[in-house]
Structure formats: structure tokens, C-alpha cells
Amino acid sequence: MTDTQGKVYIVGGGPGDPELLTLKAKRVIETADVVIFADSLVPPEVVEFAKEGAQVHGSKELNLDEIMELELSAVREGKTVARVQSGDPSIYGAILEQMRILDQEGVEFEIIPGVSAAFAAAAVLKSELTVPEKAQTIIMTRMEGRVAMPPGEKLKDLAAHGCTLVIFLSITRMTQVVRELTSSGYTEDSPVAVVYRVGWPDQKVIRGTLKDIADKVRAAKITLQALIIVGDAVDPEQHVAGAVSHLYSSEYTHRYRRGQEAVTGTQASGNGEG
């Protein structure tokens, strides 16, 4: 057990744009004594908020033991550590093993959520990932590679749902992704969007269908830091026509508002009784 007054903050650094940091994330970075950031995925502009005199370390060349030694040595001295991850730490953030060690050492820690690349990409695409009558479910996953997938979570298993599918860490296997998706649940005409380095200055968007997206990605020479979103939610035609949500419909009654149809019906009934 470590007797310490220090604390570790596991901070969601967002997708890349420093302006997409939460206010709390920015405050933690500004006040931390030690900042350790995933410099292969988090731009240096995000940690430029660190105060003068703070120790700032990039972690792309460090293994888990080296990262944790930086954190533990700091908190033993009563210092505050900001461990800045890309996107939101809860999605492919590899933070569970860090938290286990902090727990074992008796170190207080807190997770600061961040803007996931999935939602930043949806914003760039001007898409709603949950479209009435088209998709009310979002699955976030990855293609099987060196990391094996649990039973029932292979891409072809998930494709059977036909919902909005957000695929991380898989751009180098685009041809295989297409093969898996078209074997179960999606057709070659299914809309696809690939967003490269969302929130960064060199951000790029590629749209297509499962029939042509692999060729487009290959032509663009994209091999890393790209998100794949599949389904009707990223169809540009959604902006032209389609089903609408009941939430703001003038005829829809809910806890805070009576629909016009209900009001009109009440008035008609009252007039008849009079």
C-alpha cells in the first residue's frame, strides 16, 4: 500500500481538437503536477494547458510498468497526476490494467470522461446515429486481429443486427471488414463513412458503400487512426427525407407537453357537452 496524498486522474483527452476537452479535463491538466499523455493519439496542443513547471511525459514509447512507475513515484510525493488518454478512456482505453495497479497500491484515482471519436465523427458527418425506423441501436466494436474476440462478438455475428456499427482499430483490415459485414446483415449498398484523424488539422472523410469503400480507403492510403461507421445513419439521404422522432412532434404527448391532437380532442369534447 502506498501512503500518499497524491491522486491520479485518468483523463479523456477527446478526439484531437483541444476545444473538445471538457472543462473538467482542462482544469485537471492545468493543475496537475505530472502529465502523462498518449502522444501517438493525443496532440501536444491538448497538454499545452499544463502549468509551468509541470512534468510532461509522452507515453507512446513506454510500457505499462514504466507508465505506472511515473504515476506511483509522483503520488508517493503527494503530487497530482493527469494520465491523458485519447477519446473517452472507457472505450479501448486500456485503463483497466492501470486501475488494478492503482487499487493494489492504495492510490486514489478518478476517471474524467471525454468526447469519444465515435461521437466526434458523427458530428463531422452531420449524422444522428440513432435514426427513427432505421436504427435505434449502436454497436461499438473492432475487427478481430492480434486481439481475439470473445464468443459471439466476431464482426459477422454483430452484423446480423443491421444496426449502426462503429468499428474502431480496424482500418488496416478494411477488405476483411467488408467481407464479414456483407456475409451477414448488410448489403453491398449499405452506407459507410470512414473518418480519419477526427478533430485533427488533417482530418479526412471518405464516404461510400460496402461495395466501394475498401478501394477508396486504399486509394487514400489510410492505415491508422480512422473510424468506420456503417449503416443507414450515415446515409447522406437521411437529410432529404425519412421518418422523424416523436419527441418534438406537435401531436405527441409526454410528461411535459400535451400534443395538439389531444388538446383539440379535449376542446371538441367540451364543446359537444356544452
N, C-alpha and C positions, 0 to 999 in steps of 0.2 A: 504493500500500500504506500502511496506517495502522500506525504504530509505537505499540502500545498494550499496556497491561497490563489493560485493561478487558475485559469479556466481556458478551455478550448472551445472555439466557435467553428462549427463546420458550416461554411457559408456558400449559399448558392450564388455563383457569380453571373448567372444569366448566360445567354447565348453568345455574347460578344460585345454588343453595344453597351458601353458604360452607363448610358442613360436608362437601361433596362434593369439596373440594380434596384433592389428595394431600398427604401430609406433606411431600414434597419441594417441591411447588409453594408451599405455605405458607411453608416455610423460605426459599425464594428470594425471595418477595415481602417477607418480614420483613427480609431482609438487603440488598436491592437499594438502590442509591443513587438510581436513577431508575426509576419505574414508569410504563409507558405501557399503558393498558388500553382495550379496545374498549367504551367506555361506553354504546353503544347496545344491547349484548348482555350485558355483564358488569356485575352490580350493584355499587354502590360499596362494599357490605359486604365484597366479596372483597378489595379493595385497602386496606381499613382496617387490615389487618395490616402495612402499610408502616411502617417505623421512623420515629421523629421526625426531622424534617429531610430526609426523602427528598422528591425532586421527584416529584409525581404528575400525570400528564397524561392526559386523556381524548382518544381519537383519532377520535371519530365525525365531527368537522369537519375532520380533517386528511387530506391526500392522501399518497400513498406517499413523495414527496420530502420532505415535512415530517416525516413519522414517522421516516424514515431519518436526517434531519439531527439530530433529537433523539438518536437512538441513537448515531450516529457522533461527535457532539460530546461525548457523555458518555464513550464508551470512549477517545477521544483523551486525556481527562483521567484515565484509569485507573479509571473508575467502572464499577460493575456495573449492568446494565440488565435489568429484567424486563418483557418485552413480553407482556402478558397477553391471550390470545385466549379466545373463548368455546368451551365444549365441549372437544374434543380438536383441537389445531392441524392434525392431518393430514387432517381432513375438512372441506372447504370453508373452510379457514383462511386462504387467500390468503397463505401464508407462503413459497411458492417464490420469488416475486419479491424478498422481503425477504432470503432466504438467498443469492440470486445477488449482491445488492449487498454483503452481508457478506463473501462469498467474494472478490469483486473487491477489496474494501478490506482483505483480510487480517485480518478481525476474527474472533476465536474466538467460537463460539456453540454452544448446546446446546438441544435440544428436550426439554421436560418434558411427557409425555403427560397428558391429563386425561380425565375422565369425559365421554363423548360424550352429547349429548342423546338419541341413539338408545337407549342403554342405560339412561339415567335414565328415559326414557319407558317402556321395558319394565318397569322396576321399579315405576313408578307403576301401570301396568296389571296388575301381578302376572302377567306373561306370560313364558314362555320362548320366545325367537324361533326356536329350533330344536326342533320337535316331532317325536318319532318317528313315522314313517309318514305325516307330513303335510308337513313342511318341514325339510330339512336344509341349506338354502342361504339366505343373506341377501344381498339386493342393496340397496346404498345408492346413491341417485341423486337426480336433480332433474328437474323438468319443464323442457322447453326454453322459453326466453323470449328475453330480450335476449342471453343467452349461448347460443350454438349448441351442440348436442350432436354428438359425433363419430359417424361412421357406425356403425350397429348399436346405438347407445345411446339411441335415442328410447324414450319410455316404452312405446309399443306393442310395440317389439322385446323389451324386458325383460319385459313382462307375459306373454309366451309361456311363460316358465319356470314361472309359477304358484307361485313360492316366497314367502317372506316378503319384502315390499318395503317399504323405509324411504325415504320421499320427503322430502327437505329443500327448503326455499326455494321452495315451490310452492303455498302455501295460497291465494294470490290467484287461482290458476288451477284451483280445485277442480273446476269443471264440466268443464273440458278434461281434467283428470286422470282423472275418471271415464270420460269418453268414450274416452280412449286405452286405459285398462285393460280396459274391457268389450268393446273391439274385438278383443282378443287375450289369452286366457289366464284371465281372471277373469269370473265371472258377476255379475249384479246382486245376488245373495245373498252375495257374498264379504264377510267381516267387515272392518270398517275402524275404526281408532281415530285420532282427532286429539288431540294433546296440545299445549295452548297454554302457552307460557312455563313449561316444566317446571322445577321447582326454585325458582320464584319464589313469593312470597306469593299472587299472583293466578292461580296455576296452574289450568287448567281441562281437563277430559277430556270429549270427545264421542265416543260410540260409535254405530255404525250399520252399514249395509251400503253397497255401492256404489250401491244404488238410492236411498237417502235421505240420504247423508252430505253432499252438496253443499247441500241445503236446510237441514240442521241447522247447518252451518258459517255459511251466510249469515244464518240467524236469530240466531246467537250473535255476529255482526258481528266475526268474527275475520279479520284481514287481515295479520297478521305474526307472527313468532316462534312458528310452530306446525309440528309434525312430523306427518306422515301415515304410518301403518303399516297395511299391507294384507296379509291372508292369514289362514289358519286359526289361526296362532299367537296372534292377538288375539281369538279367539272365546272369550267367557266360558265356553262349554260345555266347554272343554278341562279345566276344573277338576272337571267332573262325571264324565266317563268318557273313555276313549281309550287308545291304545297307551302303553306305558311303556318307558323306557330299559332296556337290558340291564345297564347299568353296575352297578347295585346289586341286581340280581336275585339271589336266593339260589341260583338254578340256573345262574348264569353264571360260567364260569371265566375268569380272566385272570391276569396275571403275579403279582399279589399275593394272590389268593384262589382257592381251589378251590370250584366250585359244589357244592351239596348233592347234586345228581344224580350228579356224578362221584364224590363221596365214597361215596355209598350204593352205587353200582355196584361200586366197588373192594372195599367191605366184603362185598358179596354174593358177588363172585368168590372172595374169600378164604375165606368160609365154605364155599363149594362144594368148594374144593380140600381143605379140612380134613376 
